[in-house]
């Protein structure tokens, strides 16, 4: 059950980062859907790096 909650939190973090990246470009005047989609995919990088960081207490990989 804990893994499911952890996945939900990771997904929400990704969504916030991806949406922020795309909305920022849209507000700046970029309207090309391909560029906005690429920005959303780039937003995925932040949460992935946090997940890979063993010192991240929320959902980072923990050293065993």
Secondary structure, 3 states (H helix, E strand, C coil): CHHHHHHHHHHHHHHHHHHHHHHHHHHCCCCCHHHHHHHHHHCHHHHHHHHHCCCCCCCCCCCC
